[in-house]
Amino acid sequence: VADIPRHDVWCSYTPSDEVQDALESVEVVRDNLMLMQEAKQVDFPVTISTDLVGLVEQWASGVEWGELCANTSLDEGDVFRVLRRTLDVLAQVPHIPHIMESLRIKAGKA
């Protein structure tokens, strides 16, 4: 979930290799989309913010709330907002037209 990056934010968690590989695949898709937009003169930002991916992954893995909050400079409310926005995006994925069925199922499970 993208936000305007803040340079004062830190997180001790780094994404797993599996998640890092997935992010690299998404970045390739983003680059292709940006090229298509440029060719059609569409000026719409396509940003990917990865600074807190490790935090979200740890939360999804069951790390306790206090430990999550202790491993980032974000306030508890900001951590909650990041997680809530992630859930909101996941809830929208199954409704995307023409999406791969495997992705629809994974988003629903998440």
Protein Blocks (a to p, Z undefined) as FASTA:
>chain_A
ZZdddfkbccfbdcdfklmmmmmmmmmmmmmmmmmmmmnopacdddddfklmmmmmmmmn
opafklmmmmccbdfklmmmmmmmmmmmmmmmmmpghiafklmmmmmmZZ
